[in-house]
Amino acid sequence: MTDNASTMWGGRFSEATDSFVQAFTASVNFDKRLAYHDIQGSIAHATMLGACGIITDDDSQAIIDGLNQVKSEIERGEFVWKIELEDVHMNIESRLTALIGDVGKKLHTGRSRNDQVATDIRLYLRDETDKILALLKRLQTGLLDLADKHTDTIMPGFTHLQTAQPISFAHHLMAWFEMLVRDSQRFIDTRHRINQMPLGSAALAGTTYPIDRAMTAELLGFEGICQNSLDGVSDRDFAIEFASNASILMMHLSRMSEEIILWMSAQFDFVQVPDRFCTGSSIMPQKKNPDVPELVRGKTARVFGSLTTLLTLMKSQPLAYNKDNQEDKEPLFDVVDTLTGSLIAFGDMLPNLVPKADNMRQATLKGYATATDLADYLVKKGLPFRDAHEVVGRAVALGVAKGVDLAQLSLDELRQFSDLIDSDVFDCLTLEGSLNARNHIGGTAPQAVKLAIEQGRERIS
Ligand code: ARG
C-alpha cells in the first residue's frame, strides 16, 4: 500500500477511503504546480533538522540528495503523479521514500502539511510577484518610450467621453503610466507580507522539537516569521491581497483596452494597432478586430471572480487550517496565469500603437476644446470667471450655429460677446497655445510631459 495517501495517515482508519472521496479530495492535479517550491521548502527544513540535531547529518544529507533526485525526475518529465497520493506534498514524500528508503519518512518531523502548503504558496507567490513586477516594468518602459515620441501629438482629452480640452497623446499615455506605477507599488508592498514564513507552525500549535525557525527562514530568503502558529497555517490574506492587486491592475488594463478599442474604430480612427495583434472576421472581409485588448478586457472578469472566490473562501473560516483552504490554489493560479498573459500581450502591443496624428488633431478642432482657454483669457483681462464662462458659452453657441470652431470666428464676431477680446485671442485658441499654457507639474504642456517622462524613468529604475 505504498502508493496510497492512507499509508501516511491511515493508522486509525478501519476501512479504505471511498474511491470517489479519494478523487474528490485530491488536489495533485493542480497543486503539482507547487512542486519546485515544495522541494525548496523541504530541503531547507531537512537542513535545519540536521543542523539542530533533530535528525542526523547523514539522514539530512540523504533526504536532501533524494529531494534533488525527485526534482530532476520532475524536470525530466519522468515523475509519475498519483491521484491516490492526494496532493503534491505526499506525492513527493512518497517518491522520496521509494528512492532513499525509510530515512525519507523522517522529513516530515516537526512539520505538517498545513504549514508546508502555506509555505509553498508563499514561495510560489513571491516568485510570481517578481515576474509580474518585471513585466510591469517592461510595460511601463514601453509606455515611456512611446510617450517620448508624442509630446507634441495633440488629441482631444475627454470628460463624459465628450471633447473637453486638448491634451497630448503622450499626456494620455502618462496617465496610464501613473496607474501602472501604483500597481507596482502595491505588489512591492504585498511582497513583504507574502514573504513571511509559516513553517514551524506545524499543524496549528507549533512543534515539540527544538527547531530553529530563524535558520529555515534565512535559508528560504523569508524576511520574517509568522508569529502565531494558528495564524501561520490559516492566513491567506497575502493571497487575497495579491488577487486584489491583480484585480486593480486588470481594471487598469481593461480601461486601457476600452480606449484602444474605441480609438481603433472607424468613428474615432485615432490609432493603428499592428495587424499581428488583431484578427479578422470569417464573414466580413473588411474587419480587423482588436482581439488583444478585447480579451484583456474580458479576462479582467476572471480575475475579479477569483478575488471574490478567495474572499468568500476565507469568510467565516474558524481557526486554524481547514480543508476549505485547498480551494485557494486554482483561483490563485488562474489569477497568475491571466495577469501574466495580459501583461505580456500588453507589453508587446502597447509600444507598437501608431497614433494617427492628423485624425486626432481634426477631432480636437471639432469639439470647442479651447473654450476654457478663451474663458481663462478673459479672466486674465479682468473678467470674473463666471462671467467669462457665460461669454464663452455664447461664443460657442455662435460657433455651433455657424458650424465652425472658435478659432474660425472673426475678431468682430468674438468681440460682440466682450470688448476685452483682442487680436491676441487667437494665440490662446490654437491647440498648441492651449497645451503650452498648462506648463506645470501634471499639466499637458510638452515641456511638463517631457519632464514627467524623464522622472518616470527614474521612478521605475
Ligand atoms: N492539499 C492540502 C491543501 O492544499 C494540503 C494540506 C492538507 N492538510 C491536511 N491536514 N489535510 O490545503
Residues whose N, C-alpha, C, O or C-beta is under 5 A from the ligand:
A	BS01	LIG	S27 D87 R113 N114 V117 N325 Q326
